Amino acid sequence: MTIGSRNIKRTAVLLAVLLISGKFAFAGVQGQGRNTGDFTNIILVGWDGTNRDILTDFLRAGKLPNLKEIMRAGAMVNTEITTGRTETKPGWAEILTGYSSKTVGVLANRINYKPIPAGYTVFERLEDAFGDRGIITIFLAGKRQNLGARGRHRVWVTGPRKGWDREEVWAKGDFLPAEEMILSFEGEPYYTAKPRLDVYQNGLGNGEAVVKNTLKYIKKYAKSRFFMFTHFEEPDEQGHVFGGYSAEYGQALIKDDIWLGRIIAALKKLGIYEKTLIYVVTDHGFDIKGAKHRYEPHTFLITNDPKVKRNTGDRKDLAPTVLSRFGLDIDKIAPSLEGADLTR
């Protein structure tokens, strides 16, 4: 054996020892993503259209025991909407990117939106950081249009809500006159992000369908690192029909908590609850006196993450917090995130 070959062999042995002892940690594609040691997974649970004051009252009354369990382990942050409309499309776009709705081009539910720029969502940044095999990214949504991923399409904007089901493919060069009250769009917010995701499902409907799919993928990827967004359309849907302080609205909140309990139970059964951070958030508030949310900027974040120390924040702070907790250096992200890390 030559001196050179002996040196190569020694180097190989040393590398093997370092890998076994954990001295080396291979990062993702960008050299940022890593296992922080205190957790493996993050689940972002969205309760669409939740009024923060009603939520707080229900917590104090003991009506949301599963949410309270999470809060005891971590924190509740009173967040506010400082940019963008208090609507679903711009709301979740801000939450899932850390940028204002203006920056990502998702300004309104029905009249002004386009695909979020490539690479801007939490899902894409995590895929870039860890690589395709380093993390599983999952997107499950109860609503269809406002959390959609279609490409070019047309919408009957002035028609009744059911008119959204009459959307047509926008063929190249096929433009309709303005007087027909139909608008053409480049695509829905998650059109660019969808191909990067391991799982993307929207339009699941009520919470029973959402939680069923959530449990399915938790079980499937229990041995992997994953980031999951699971969105419940309740209580927003009930609020639009019965009003923000109706019995139906309150019951929707209680159901959300029951579904959260099923998620917690599944994580515990699989032995990964202690390795999973849960963030429960809403995209906007709701008018307790009516059936709309034209300007309801009071939102919240409740988590079992013990490193979340702040008690106030912004709707845009969720994405920077998640990325930071997964080990990314958010100060190096370009363009600079507009939200802040709630653990700092």
C-alpha positions in Angstrom: 0.0 0.0 0.0 1.4 3.4 -0.9 1.7 6.4 1.4 -1.0 8.2 -0.7 -3.5 5.3 -0.4 -2.9 5.1 3.4 -3.7 8.8 3.8 -6.8 8.4 1.8 -7.9 5.5 3.9 -7.2 7.4 7.2 -9.2 10.3 5.8 -12.1 8.0 5.0 -12.0 6.5 8.5 -11.9 10.0 10.1 -14.9 11.1 8.1 -16.9 8.1 9.1 -16.1 8.7 12.8 -17.1 12.3 12.5 -20.4 11.4 10.8 -21.3 8.8 13.5 -20.4 11.2 16.3 -22.6 13.9 14.8 -19.7 16.4 14.3 -20.7 16.9 10.7 -24.2 18.2 9.7 -24.9 18.3 6.0 -27.1 21.2 5.2 -29.6 21.5 2.3 -29.1 22.9 -1.1 -28.5 26.4 0.2 -26.4 25.2 3.1 -28.9 26.5 5.6 -31.5 24.0 6.6 -30.7 21.7 9.5 -32.3 19.8 12.3 -32.2 22.1 15.3 -32.3 19.2 17.8 -35.4 20.1 19.8 -37.9 19.2 17.1 -38.2 17.5 13.7 -41.6 18.7 12.3 -43.8 21.7 12.1 -47.5 21.7 11.6 -49.2 25.0 10.7 -52.9 24.7 11.5 -55.1 27.4 10.0 -58.5 28.3 11.5 -60.0 30.6 8.8 -61.8 33.7 9.9 -61.4 33.4 13.6 -62.4 36.3 15.8 -59.6 36.7 18.4 -61.9 38.1 21.2 -64.3 35.2 20.8 -61.4 32.8 20.8 -60.0 34.3 24.0 -63.4 34.1 25.7 -63.7 30.4 24.7 -60.3 29.7 26.0 -61.0 31.2 29.4 -64.3 29.3 29.5 -62.5 26.0 28.9 -64.3 25.4 25.6 -61.0 24.9 23.7 -59.0 22.4 25.8 -56.7 21.2 23.0 -55.7 24.7 22.0 -55.2 25.5 25.7 -52.9 22.5 26.0 -50.7 23.8 23.2 -50.7 27.3 24.7 -49.6 26.0 28.1 -46.5 24.5 26.5 -45.7 27.6 24.5 -47.4 31.0 24.0 -50.2 33.0 22.6 -49.2 36.0 20.4 -51.7 38.7 19.6 -50.9 39.5 16.0 -52.3 42.3 13.8 -52.8 42.8 10.1 -50.8 45.8 9.1 -50.6 45.3 5.4 -53.2 43.9 3.0 -56.9 43.3 3.2 -58.6 41.2 5.9 -59.4 38.5 3.3 -58.5 34.9 2.8 -56.3 35.1 -0.3 -54.0 37.9 0.8 -54.1 36.6 4.4 -52.7 33.2 3.8 -50.3 34.6 1.1 -48.8 36.8 3.8 -48.7 34.1 6.4 -47.1 31.6 4.0 -44.4 33.9 2.6 -43.5 36.6 5.2 -44.2 39.4 2.7 -47.0 41.9 2.3 -49.8 41.0 -0.1 -48.6 43.8 -2.3 -45.1 42.4 -2.6 -46.4 39.0 -3.6 -49.2 40.3 -5.8 -52.1 38.8 -4.0 -54.2 41.8 -3.1 -57.8 40.6 -3.0 -59.9 37.4 -3.1 -61.8 38.0 -6.4 -60.4 41.0 -8.4 -56.6 41.3 -7.9 -54.3 38.4 -7.6 -51.6 36.4 -9.4 -49.2 33.6 -8.7 -46.8 34.2 -5.8 -43.3 34.7 -7.2 -41.3 31.5 -7.5 -39.3 30.6 -4.4 -41.2 32.9 -2.0 -43.3 30.5 -0.1 -42.2 28.7 3.1 -42.6 25.4 1.2 -40.1 26.3 -1.5 -37.6 27.8 0.8 -37.6 24.6 2.9 -37.2 22.5 -0.2 -34.3 24.7 -1.3 -32.7 24.5 2.1 -33.0 20.7 2.8 -33.3 19.3 -0.7 -36.1 17.1 -2.1 -35.2 14.2 0.2 -34.5 16.2 3.3 -38.0 17.4 4.1 -41.6 16.6 3.1 -43.8 19.6 2.4 -47.6 19.2 2.6 -50.4 21.6 1.8 -54.0 20.6 2.7 -56.8 23.2 2.4 -60.5 23.1 3.0 -61.2 26.0 0.7 -60.6 25.8 -3.1 -60.4 29.1 -4.9 -58.7 31.2 -2.3 -56.0 28.6 -1.7 -55.8 27.5 -5.3 -53.0 26.6 -7.7 -54.5 26.7 -11.2 -52.8 28.5 -14.0 -54.5 31.0 -16.4 -58.2 31.2 -15.9 -61.3 33.5 -16.1 -63.7 34.3 -13.3 -67.2 35.7 -13.4 -66.5 38.3 -10.8 -69.8 40.0 -10.6 -71.8 36.8 -10.5 -73.0 34.9 -7.4 -70.4 33.0 -5.5 -71.5 29.7 -7.2 -70.4 31.5 -10.5 -66.8 30.6 -9.5 -67.5 27.1 -10.6 -68.1 28.4 -14.1 -64.4 29.3 -14.6 -62.9 28.6 -18.0 -59.4 27.9 -19.2 -57.8 31.2 -20.5 -56.6 30.3 -24.0 -53.7 32.4 -25.3 -55.0 35.6 -26.8 -58.6 34.9 -25.6 -59.7 38.1 -23.9 -63.2 39.0 -23.0 -64.6 42.6 -23.2 -64.8 44.4 -19.9 -68.5 44.9 -20.1 -69.0 41.1 -19.6 -67.8 41.5 -16.0 -65.4 38.6 -16.4 -61.7 39.0 -15.4 -58.7 37.0 -16.7 -56.0 36.0 -14.3 -52.4 34.7 -14.8 -53.0 32.1 -12.1 -53.9 31.4 -8.5 -51.4 32.2 -5.7 -49.9 28.7 -5.4 -49.6 27.9 -9.1 -45.8 28.3 -9.0 -45.3 26.6 -5.6 -47.4 23.5 -6.3 -44.9 21.6 -8.4 -42.3 21.9 -5.6 -44.6 20.4 -2.9 -44.7 16.7 -2.0 -48.4 16.9 -1.3 -50.9 19.6 -2.5 -54.7 19.2 -2.0 -57.3 22.0 -1.8 -61.0 22.1 -1.9 -61.3 19.4 0.7 -64.3 21.0 2.2 -65.3 20.7 5.8 -63.0 19.9 8.7 -63.8 16.2 8.8 -62.3 15.8 5.3 -59.3 18.0 6.2 -58.5 16.2 9.5 -58.8 12.8 7.8 -56.2 13.7 5.2 -54.0 15.4 7.8 -53.9 12.2 9.9 -53.2 10.1 6.8 -50.1 12.1 5.9 -48.9 12.4 9.5 -48.9 8.6 9.6 -47.3 8.3 6.2 -44.4 10.6 7.0 -44.0 10.0 10.7 -40.5 8.9 10.2 -39.5 11.8 8.0 -38.9 15.5 8.7 -42.0 17.4 7.5 -43.7 20.8 7.3 -47.4 20.6 7.0 -50.0 23.3 6.4 -53.5 22.1 7.2 -56.3 24.6 6.7 -59.8 24.5 8.1 -62.4 26.6 6.5 -64.4 26.8 9.7 -65.4 29.1 11.4 -65.3 31.5 8.5 -67.9 29.6 6.4 -70.3 29.5 9.3 -69.8 33.1 10.0 -70.7 34.2 6.5 -74.0 32.2 6.8 -75.1 32.7 10.4 -73.0 35.7 11.7 -69.9 36.1 13.8 -71.5 35.7 17.2 -73.9 33.0 16.3 -74.2 29.6 17.9 -73.1 28.1 14.6 -69.9 30.2 14.6 -69.1 29.2 18.1 -69.7 25.6 17.4 -67.3 25.8 14.4 -64.6 26.9 16.8 -65.3 24.0 19.1 -65.1 21.6 16.2 -61.8 23.1 15.1 -60.5 22.3 18.6 -61.8 18.8 18.5 -60.0 18.3 15.2 -56.9 19.8 16.7 -57.2 17.2 19.5 -57.3 14.4 16.9 -54.1 15.7 15.4 -52.4 15.9 18.8 -53.6 12.4 19.6 -52.2 11.0 16.4 -48.8 12.6 17.0 -48.7 11.1 20.5 -49.7 7.7 19.3 -46.9 7.8 16.7 -44.4 9.0 19.3 -43.6 12.2 17.5 -45.6 14.8 19.5 -42.6 15.9 21.5 -40.7 16.4 18.2 -43.5 18.4 16.5 -44.1 22.1 16.8 -47.7 23.2 16.2 -48.7 26.8 15.2 -52.4 27.6 15.2 -53.2 30.8 13.3 -55.9 32.7 11.5 -55.8 34.7 8.3 -58.2 37.5 9.5 -60.8 38.2 12.2 -64.6 38.3 11.9 -67.3 40.8 12.6 -69.2 39.7 15.7 -72.2 41.9 14.7 -72.5 40.8 11.1 -71.6 38.1 8.5 -68.5 39.7 7.0 -64.9 40.7 7.8 -64.3 43.9 5.7 -61.9 45.3 8.3 -61.1 42.8 11.1 -57.3 43.0 11.6 -57.0 41.3 15.0 -55.4 37.9 14.5 -53.5 35.4 16.7 -50.8 32.7 16.9 -51.0 30.0 19.5 -48.2 27.5 19.7 -46.5 24.8 21.8 -43.1 26.3 20.7 -41.4 27.3 24.0 -39.0 29.5 22.1 -41.7 31.9 21.0 -41.3 34.7 23.6 -43.1 37.7 22.1 -46.8 38.4 23.0 -47.5 40.7 20.0 -46.7 40.4 16.4 -47.8 40.7 12.8 -49.6 38.3 10.4 -46.4 38.2 8.3 -44.3 36.9 11.3 -45.3 33.3 10.9 -43.1 32.5 7.9 -39.8 34.0 9.3 -40.5 32.1 12.6 -40.9 28.8 10.9 -37.9 29.3 8.6 -35.7 30.3 11.5 -36.8 27.4 13.7 -35.8 25.1 10.8 -32.3 26.6 10.9 -32.4 29.0 8.0 -30.5 32.3 8.4 -33.5 34.5 7.6 -31.2 37.6 7.5 -29.7 36.2 4.3 -33.0 35.6 2.5 -33.6 37.9 -0.6 -35.6 39.9 -1.0 -35.6 40.6 2.8 -38.6 39.2 4.6 -41.0 41.8 5.9 -42.1 39.8 8.8 -40.1 39.1 12.0 -38.9 36.0 13.8 -41.1 35.7 16.9 -38.4 33.8 18.8 -36.0 36.7 18.8 
